[in-house]
Amino acid sequence: MSAKAFGPATLAVLVLLWVMIIATIWQEGPHIPQLNLRAFTPEYLGFTLGGFARILALMTGIEIFANLVAAYEGTNQQKSRKAFGSLIIIMGTTCMTMLVVGPAILALSDPTNEHVSVFTQTMDHLLPAPFPYIGTLIGVVVLGSAAAASAQGLQNLALGLRYRNYIPAFFGLRNRFDVADKPVWLEVGIVSVCYFAFGTNEETYLAIYAAGVFILLSMTGWAAAKRLMRELRTRFSFWGLATLIGTALAALLTSGATVIIFEERFFEGAWTYLLFIPILYVAFTLSRHRLGKPLPLNEHLGRFFVGQYLLPYQRQARPEDEILFDDIVVPLDGTSFAEHALSIAEVLAHTCHGRLQLVSVTEGSNGPRKRSRTNDHSGAESRIKDDLEAYLKQMTWSLRKAGIEVNYAIQNGSVTESIDRLARDVRADVVVMSTHGRSEVERLLVKSVANKLLQMSDTPILMIRPTEAWASRTTQFRRLLVSLDGSESAESVLPYVRAMAKAFHSEVALLAVPESEVETSGLENYLTSVAEALQGRGFKVEFMVKGSGSARTILEVSLEEGFDLIMMATRGRGSTAPHDEVGSVAERVIESTTCPVFVVPVRTSRRIRKVNQSEVNQLAGTLLT
């Protein structure tokens, strides 16, 4: 209903304002107000600053309207363009109204008339009937739409607070229309009490509105400045510094406006925040203490829904933040088994315009040896290295003929440490390699190179476990099965999912495996929001909550549904267990998979900032950037 009412109501307001502008010029002439520097003298400074605060509050409301009008349909890019266009149109119309109609309001209205607003009085003078009545009805519809939007925001906020145990669970329950209705009834009750307690004086509610807007803007501005400061310390840039300075100035302005609003409107209604905020703080604190700390999944869901309320749609990732798979490392040892990874790496490099870095490792040259065997060992090692170099040259020549940019290197020492060191040196976006499947007993006795690399590396690994089944040896990256469990660590895979799906136009399926029946509903809500965020970016997404036993369910679904790539993080649910814990979900999937697996080590969440991360969160959010 909000979406249906906002657009027509805002359009009607624009038409009304332009009718007022034209009528003013037609009847009164274009009397543009002049700048009078006396407004900045001590005698009038308080009045001027009060006017500044009113205009800023008005502009804030206009910005919110512009975003809400455009925030419901289309992809995020389309929403952003529509929101910006709406903002320009509405802001321009408002500025023209203040400049042209403002002097007419001063000349034609009586501000001492407590029963009719000055704008309505001016409409009565300038417009013939029934236009003033139509204008009043338009204002009612706009305010009704704003009330509906506030109810929608309050519902999302209640869902988030419920999951985080800041309010009782029953207060955030959804009704048969799939909305949380109790917060809205509470809002209606509070408004009713306010009407009986404070009356219907417009100035009272304007003061409450303006104070609330600026409190929120100030908190948001300083929080954004703090985050930008933290990012600037991690990675300095002049653009980031300029953004920080602009954000800090905006925060200072809104903080100053907050002080002005409270100073000017304290006794008209702003004083209520000195009552509201302590009551809310005490209520939330008592509820949290009584209900206890929420489960990690519920804590994350709570942040997710609160994030949706604060950010109606996701901020677009900047082009320089996107994961592009520019540098791809492929370990080879001269065997046909290892070469199974090469064809997949070639497809990835060709599609994403990336570079391949082939690497082979000779082991055992750095350890102590008996003197009598030194010469023989050195000779054998030299022959092995020469053979590997000839092999890598041949592979490099073949790939360059196919139009792939490729280099090669021969490392010496531990296989896993050498591969990891090279991946760090070239700042690789992914390592593509083959891995052996092992039985449960074999996994207890010995770890594969891939598993050892997964334990120490920060770089995502695309693993191929070749078997007799042809599907295990190749992928078209067309159907991606993404394992999530509601934790931020599991979401580390999402930027790579977006990059892969964008490059190959993939279908994405989100899978969550509940640990108990209690979790099912929460995971469904969570995956619904993640899917909607991805769909908003133009991806084809479905989701499912099913099964018991994460590894077993992932393997069964991948086989039954014919997915050609599994994507996951190495551990989820915020676990602090050792990464190489025997029986981890990622290891079980890797050891038994029938299709390639793309694995993001949880430590990668720190490196994603280098390639694409400000968003995972904010999907979730961004909430899923």
C-alpha positions in Angstrom: 0.0 0.0 0.0 2.9 2.4 0.8 4.4 1.7 -2.7 1.1 2.3 -4.4 0.3 5.5 -2.5 3.8 7.2 -2.4 4.2 7.6 -6.1 0.9 9.2 -7.0 0.8 11.3 -3.8 4.3 12.7 -4.4 3.4 13.4 -8.1 0.3 15.2 -6.9 2.4 17.3 -4.5 4.8 18.3 -7.3 1.9 19.3 -9.6 0.3 21.3 -6.7 3.6 23.2 -6.0 4.1 24.0 -9.7 0.5 25.3 -9.9 1.3 27.5 -6.9 4.5 28.7 -8.5 2.8 29.6 -11.8 -0.2 31.2 -9.9 2.2 33.3 -7.8 4.2 34.6 -10.8 0.9 35.2 -12.7 -0.8 37.2 -9.9 2.0 38.6 -7.8 5.0 38.6 -10.1 8.4 36.9 -9.5 9.4 38.5 -6.2 12.7 36.7 -5.4 13.8 37.4 -1.8 17.1 39.2 -1.4 20.1 38.3 0.8 20.2 40.5 3.9 23.3 40.2 5.9 21.5 41.5 9.0 20.1 38.0 9.3 23.6 37.0 10.6 23.9 39.6 13.3 23.4 38.7 16.9 19.9 40.2 17.0 18.6 37.9 14.3 21.1 35.0 14.3 18.8 32.7 16.4 15.9 33.2 14.0 18.2 32.5 11.0 19.6 29.4 12.5 16.1 28.3 13.3 15.1 28.8 9.7 18.2 26.8 8.7 17.2 23.9 10.9 13.6 24.0 9.4 14.9 24.0 5.8 17.3 21.2 6.6 14.5 19.1 8.2 12.4 19.8 5.1 15.2 18.7 2.8 15.7 15.6 4.8 12.0 14.7 4.4 12.3 15.4 0.7 15.3 13.1 0.4 13.4 10.3 2.3 10.4 10.7 0.0 12.6 10.6 -3.1 14.2 7.4 -2.0 10.9 5.8 -1.0 9.2 6.6 -4.2 11.9 4.8 -6.1 12.8 2.0 -3.7 10.3 -0.7 -4.5 10.7 -1.9 -8.1 13.6 -2.8 -10.4 17.2 -3.7 -9.8 19.4 -1.8 -7.4 21.0 0.1 -10.2 17.5 1.2 -11.5 16.4 2.1 -8.0 19.5 4.2 -7.5 18.9 6.1 -10.8 15.3 6.6 -10.0 16.0 7.7 -6.5 18.6 10.3 -7.7 16.2 11.5 -10.4 13.4 11.8 -7.9 15.7 13.7 -5.5 16.7 16.2 -8.2 13.1 16.8 -9.3 11.7 17.1 -5.8 14.6 19.3 -4.5 14.4 21.6 -7.5 10.6 22.0 -7.1 11.0 22.7 -3.4 13.7 25.3 -3.9 11.6 27.1 -6.6 8.6 27.0 -4.2 10.6 28.6 -1.4 12.1 31.3 -3.7 8.9 32.2 -5.6 6.0 31.3 -3.3 7.8 32.1 -0.1 7.5 35.9 -0.5 3.8 35.5 -1.4 3.2 33.5 1.8 4.8 36.3 3.8 2.7 38.9 2.0 -0.7 37.2 1.8 -1.0 35.0 5.0 -1.7 35.8 8.6 0.7 33.9 10.9 -1.4 34.7 13.9 -4.3 32.6 12.6 -4.0 29.4 14.6 -6.7 27.6 12.8 -5.3 27.6 9.2 -1.7 27.1 8.1 0.0 29.9 6.2 0.4 27.7 3.2 -3.3 26.9 3.1 -4.1 30.6 3.5 -1.9 31.4 0.5 -3.6 28.7 -1.6 -7.0 30.2 -0.7 -5.7 33.6 -2.1 -4.0 32.3 -5.2 -6.0 29.3 -6.4 -9.7 29.2 -7.3 -12.0 26.5 -5.7 -11.8 23.6 -5.5 -7.9 23.6 -5.9 -7.3 24.6 -2.2 -9.4 21.7 -1.0 -7.7 19.3 -3.5 -4.3 20.5 -2.1 -5.4 19.7 1.4 -6.5 16.2 0.4 -3.2 15.6 -1.3 -1.4 16.6 2.0 -3.6 14.1 3.9 -2.7 11.3 1.4 1.0 12.1 1.6 1.0 12.0 5.4 -1.0 8.8 5.3 1.6 7.2 3.0 4.4 8.4 5.4 2.5 6.8 8.3 2.3 3.6 6.4 6.0 3.7 5.7 6.8 4.4 9.3 4.7 1.3 10.2 6.7 -0.8 7.7 10.0 0.4 9.1 8.8 -0.3 12.7 7.8 -3.9 11.7 11.3 -4.6 10.3 12.9 -3.0 13.3 10.7 -5.2 15.6 11.7 -8.3 13.8 15.4 -7.5 14.3 15.0 -6.6 17.9 13.0 -9.8 18.5 15.8 -12.0 17.1 18.4 -10.2 19.3 16.3 -10.6 22.4 15.8 -6.9 23.0 12.0 -7.4 23.0 9.8 -10.4 23.8 9.4 -12.9 21.0 5.6 -12.5 20.8 6.0 -8.8 20.0 7.8 -9.6 16.8 5.7 -12.5 15.6 4.2 -12.3 12.1 0.5 -12.5 11.6 -1.4 -14.3 8.7 -0.5 -11.4 6.4 3.2 -12.1 7.1 3.8 -8.8 8.9 4.5 -8.0 12.5 1.3 -6.3 13.5 1.8 -5.7 17.2 4.4 -3.0 16.8 2.0 -1.1 14.6 -0.8 -1.3 17.1 1.6 0.0 19.7 2.4 2.9 17.4 -1.3 3.6 17.0 -1.7 3.5 20.8 1.2 5.9 21.4 -0.1 8.3 18.8 -3.6 8.2 20.4 -2.1 8.9 23.9 -0.1 11.8 22.5 -3.2 13.3 20.9 -5.0 13.1 24.2 -2.0 14.3 26.3 -0.6 17.0 24.0 -3.5 17.9 21.7 -3.3 18.4 18.0 -0.9 21.4 17.9 1.1 21.1 14.7 4.1 22.7 16.3 4.4 19.9 18.9 4.6 17.1 16.4 6.9 19.1 14.1 9.3 19.5 17.0 9.1 15.7 17.8 9.6 14.9 14.1 12.5 17.3 13.6 14.3 16.3 16.8 14.0 12.6 15.9 15.2 13.1 12.3 18.3 15.0 13.5 19.1 12.6 16.3 19.1 9.8 13.8 21.1 11.8 11.2 23.7 12.8 13.7 24.1 9.2 15.0 24.3 7.9 11.4 26.8 10.6 10.3 29.2 10.0 13.2 28.9 6.2 12.8 29.7 6.5 9.1 32.6 8.8 9.8 34.0 6.3 12.3 33.7 3.5 9.8 35.4 5.6 7.1 38.2 6.4 9.5 38.7 2.7 10.2 38.8 1.9 6.5 41.2 4.8 5.9 43.7 3.4 8.4 43.5 0.1 6.6 43.9 1.5 3.1 44.7 5.1 2.6 43.4 7.0 -0.4 42.8 10.7 -1.1 39.3 9.9 -2.3 38.6 8.2 1.0 40.1 11.1 2.9 37.8 13.5 1.0 34.8 11.3 1.7 35.7 11.2 5.4 36.0 15.0 5.5 32.7 15.5 3.8 31.0 13.0 6.1 32.5 14.6 9.2 31.3 18.0 8.0 27.8 16.6 7.4 27.8 15.0 10.9 28.8 18.4 12.4 26.1 20.2 10.5 23.4 17.7 11.6 24.7 17.7 15.2 24.5 21.5 15.2 21.0 21.4 13.8 20.1 18.9 16.5 21.3 21.4 19.2 19.3 24.2 17.5 16.2 22.1 17.3 16.4 21.2 21.0 17.2 24.8 22.0 14.4 26.2 19.9 11.7 23.5 20.3 12.5 22.0 23.6 9.3 23.0 25.4 7.2 22.4 22.3 7.9 18.7 22.1 11.6 18.0 21.8 11.7 17.4 25.6 9.9 14.1 25.0 13.2 12.5 23.8 14.6 13.0 27.3 11.7 10.7 28.4 11.6 8.3 25.4 15.3 7.4 25.1 15.8 6.4 28.8 12.5 4.4 28.8 13.6 2.5 25.6 17.1 1.9 27.0 15.8 0.5 30.2 13.1 -1.7 28.5 15.6 -3.1 26.0 18.2 -3.8 28.7 15.8 -5.5 31.0 14.4 -7.7 28.1 18.0 -8.6 27.1 18.9 -9.6 30.6 15.7 -11.6 31.1 15.8 -13.5 27.8 19.6 -13.9 27.7 22.1 -13.6 24.9 20.7 -14.9 21.6 22.1 -17.7 19.5 24.6 -16.6 16.9 22.1 -17.2 14.1 19.4 -15.1 15.8 21.9 -12.4 16.6 22.9 -12.2 12.9 19.2 -12.3 11.8 18.5 -9.5 14.1 21.3 -7.3 12.6 20.0 -8.3 9.2 16.4 -7.0 9.7 17.6 -3.9 11.5 19.9 -3.3 8.6 17.0 -3.6 6.2 15.2 -0.9 8.2 18.1 1.5 8.2 19.1 0.8 4.6 16.0 0.2 2.4 18.1 -1.1 -0.4 21.7 -2.0 -0.8 24.5 0.4 -1.7 26.1 -0.5 -5.0 29.6 -1.9 -4.9 32.0 0.4 -6.6 33.7 -1.0 -9.7 37.1 -1.0 -8.1 35.7 -3.2 -5.3 34.5 -6.0 -7.5 36.2 -9.4 -7.5 37.4 -10.0 -11.0 39.5 -13.2 -10.8 42.5 -11.3 -12.3 45.2 -13.7 -10.9 44.6 -17.5 -10.9 47.2 -19.9 -9.4 47.3 -23.5 -10.7 49.6 -26.0 -9.0 51.0 -28.7 -11.4 53.3 -31.6 -10.8 53.6 -33.1 -14.3 50.8 -35.7 -13.8 47.6 -35.9 -15.7 45.7 -35.9 -12.3 46.9 -32.4 -11.5 46.1 -31.2 -15.1 42.4 -31.8 -14.5 42.4 -28.4 -12.8 44.0 -26.7 -15.8 41.0 -26.9 -18.1 38.7 -25.3 -15.5 41.3 -22.6 -14.7 41.6 -21.9 -18.5 37.8 -21.4 -18.8 37.8 -19.1 -15.7 40.7 -17.0 -17.0 39.3 -16.8 -20.5 35.8 -15.7 -19.3 37.1 -13.3 -16.6 40.1 -12.0 -18.6 42.4 -13.2 -15.9 46.1 -14.3 -15.8 47.2 -17.8 -15.0 50.2 -18.5 -12.8 51.4 -22.1 -13.1 53.5 -23.4 -10.2 55.4 -26.6 -9.5 57.3 -27.4 -6.3 60.4 -29.5 -5.7 60.6 -30.7 -2.1 63.4 -31.5 0.4 66.3 -29.3 -0.7 66.6 -27.3 2.5 66.9 -30.1 5.1 70.2 -31.5 6.5 71.8 -34.3 4.5 74.7 -36.7 4.9 77.8 -35.4 3.1 78.4 -38.6 1.1 75.0 -38.2 -0.5 75.0 -34.5 -1.2 76.3 -34.6 -4.8 74.0 -37.4 -5.8 71.0 -35.7 -4.3 71.8 -32.4 -5.9 72.1 -34.0 -9.3 68.8 -35.8 -9.0 67.1 -32.6 -7.8 68.6 -30.6 -10.7 67.2 -33.2 -13.1 63.7 -33.0 -11.5 63.8 -29.3 -11.7 64.9 -29.3 -15.4 62.1 -31.7 -16.2 59.5 -29.6 -14.4 60.7 -26.5 -16.2 60.4 -28.2 -19.5 56.9 -29.4 -18.6 55.8 -25.9 -17.5 57.2 -24.3 -20.6 55.2 -26.7 -22.7 52.0 -25.9 -20.8 52.7 -22.2 -21.0 53.3 -22.3 -24.7 50.0 -24.2 -25.2 48.0 -21.8 -23.1 49.4 -18.7 -24.8 48.5 -20.2 -28.2 44.9 -20.3 -26.8 45.1 -16.6 -26.0 45.6 -16.9 -22.2 48.1 -14.7 -20.4 50.2 -17.1 -18.4 53.5 -17.3 -16.4 55.1 -20.1 -14.5 57.3 -20.6 -11.5 59.2 -23.4 -9.8 59.2 -23.2 -6.0 61.5 -25.1 -3.6 60.4 -26.4 -0.2 57.1 -27.5 1.4 54.4 -27.9 -1.3 51.6 -26.2 0.7 53.9 -23.4 2.0 55.3 -22.8 -1.4 51.9 -22.5 -3.1 50.6 -20.3 -0.3 53.6 -18.0 -0.5 53.3 -17.7 -4.3 49.5 -17.0 -4.0 50.3 -14.2 -1.6 53.2 -12.8 -3.7 51.0 -12.5 -6.9 47.9 -11.5 -4.8 46.0 -14.3 -6.3 42.2 -14.2 -6.3 41.8 -18.0 -6.4 43.9 -21.2 -6.5 42.6 -23.9 -8.8 43.8 -27.4 -8.0 43.0 -31.1 -8.1 42.6 -33.1 -4.9 42.3 -36.8 -3.9 39.3 -38.2 -2.3 40.2 -40.2 0.8 38.4 -42.6 3.2 37.7 -41.6 6.8 40.6 -43.6 8.0 43.0 -42.1 5.4 41.9 -38.6 6.4 42.8 -39.4 10.0 46.3 -40.6 9.0 47.2 -38.1 6.3 45.9 -34.7 4.9 45.8 -33.9 1.2 47.8 -31.0 -0.1 44.5 -29.2 -0.7 43.3 -29.6 2.8 46.6 -28.5 4.3 46.6 -25.5 2.0 43.0 -24.7 3.1 44.2 -24.6 6.7 47.0 -22.1 6.2 45.9 -20.0 3.2 43.9 -16.8 2.9 43.2 -17.4 -0.7 40.0 -19.1 -1.9 40.5 -22.5 -3.5 38.6 -24.1 -6.4 39.0 -27.8 -5.9 38.4 -30.5 -8.4 38.2 -34.2 -7.2 38.5 -36.2 -10.5 36.6 -39.5 -10.5 35.2 -41.8 -13.1 32.1 -39.6 -13.3 32.7 -36.9 -15.9 30.8 -34.3 -13.9 33.5 -34.3 -11.3 36.2 -33.3 -13.7 34.5 -30.2 -15.3 32.1 -27.3 -14.7 30.4 -24.7 -16.7 29.8 -22.5 -13.7 26.1 -22.4 -14.7 24.4 -23.8 -11.6 25.9 -22.7 -8.3 24.9 -24.3 -5.0 25.8 -21.9 -2.1 25.9 -23.2 1.4 24.9 -20.6 4.1 23.9 -21.0 7.8 23.1 -17.5 8.9 26.5 -16.6 10.1 28.8 -13.8 8.9 31.7 -16.2 8.3 29.5 -18.3 6.0 28.6 -15.1 4.1 32.3 -14.6 3.2 31.5 -16.6 0.1 28.8 -14.2 -1.2 31.1 -11.7 -3.0 32.6 -14.6 -4.9 29.1 -15.9 -5.7 28.2 -12.6 -7.2 31.4 -12.3 -9.2 31.0 -15.9 -10.5 27.3 -15.5 -11.3 27.9 -12.2 -13.1 30.7 -13.6 -15.2 28.9 -16.8 -16.3 25.2 -15.7 -16.0 24.8 -18.5 -13.4 21.7 -19.7 -11.6 22.2 -19.5 -7.9 20.7 -21.8 -5.3 21.1 -20.9 -1.6 21.0 -23.9 0.8 20.7 -23.9 4.6 20.6 -27.0 6.7 18.8 -26.5 10.1 20.3 -28.0 13.2 16.8 -28.2 14.7 13.2 -27.5 13.8 13.4 -24.3 15.8 16.0 -22.9 13.3 13.9 -23.6 10.2 11.7 -20.5 10.3 14.6 -18.2 11.1 16.7 -19.6 8.3 13.8 -19.3 5.8 13.5 -15.6 6.7 17.2 -15.1 6.4 17.5 -16.8 3.0 14.5 -15.0 1.7 16.2 -11.7 2.4 19.5 -12.8 1.0 17.8 -14.1 -2.2 15.8 -10.8 -2.6 19.1 -8.8 -2.2 20.7 -10.9 -4.9 17.7 -10.8 -7.2 17.7 -7.0 -6.8 21.1 -7.1 -8.5 19.7 -9.0 -11.4 20.7 -12.5 -10.4 18.5 -15.6 -10.8 18.2 -17.0 -7.3 16.3 -19.7 -5.5 16.7 -21.0 -1.9 15.9 -24.1 0.2 16.0 -25.0 3.9 16.1 -28.8 4.2 18.0 -31.9 5.4 19.9 -32.8 8.5 23.6 -33.0 8.6 25.2 -30.2 6.6 27.8 -32.1 4.6 25.5 -35.0 3.8 22.7 -32.6 2.7 25.0 -30.5 0.5 26.4 -33.6 -1.3 22.9 -35.1 -1.8 21.4 -31.8 -3.1 24.3 -31.2 -5.5 23.9 -34.7 -6.9 20.1 -34.8 -7.1 19.7 -31.3 -8.5 22.6 -31.4 -10.9 24.7 -28.5 -9.7 28.1 -28.1 -11.3 29.8 -26.0 -8.6 29.4 -25.9 -4.8 30.4 -22.7 -3.1 31.0 -22.4 0.6 33.1 -21.0 3.4 35.3 -23.3 5.5 33.3 -22.8 8.7 30.1 -21.1 9.8 27.9 -20.3 12.8 30.7 -18.1 14.2 32.6 -21.2 15.3 36.0 -20.7 17.0 36.9 -24.3 16.4 40.3 -25.0 14.8 40.1 -24.8 11.1 41.7 -28.2 10.5 39.2 -30.0 12.8 38.6 -33.5 11.5 35.0 -33.9 10.2 34.4 -30.2 9.4 31.7 -29.6 6.9 34.0 -28.2 4.2 36.4 -31.1 4.5 33.7 -33.7 4.3 32.2 -32.1 1.2 35.6 -31.8 -0.5 36.5 -35.4 0.2 33.2 -36.8 -1.2 32.0 -34.3 -3.7 30.9 -35.3 -7.2 31.4 -31.8 -8.6 34.0 -29.0 -8.1 34.0 -27.1 -4.9 34.8 -23.4 -4.4 36.0 -22.9 -0.8 36.6 -19.5 0.9 38.7 -19.8 4.1 37.2 -17.8 6.9 40.4 -15.7 7.1 39.6 -14.5 3.6 36.9 -12.2 5.2 39.8 -10.0 6.2 41.3 -10.0 2.7 38.0 -9.4 0.9 38.4 -5.7 1.7 41.3 -5.8 -0.8 39.1 -7.1 -3.6 35.4 -6.6 -2.8 34.3 -6.1 0.7 32.5 -3.5 2.4 29.1 -5.4 1.5 29.1 -8.5 3.1 27.6 -7.2 5.2 26.0 -5.1 4.5 23.8 -7.7 3.0 23.6 -8.9 5.3 24.0 -7.3 4.9 24.1 -6.3 2.6 23.5 -6.9 3.5 25.2 -8.6 0.8 27.0 -6.2 -1.2 
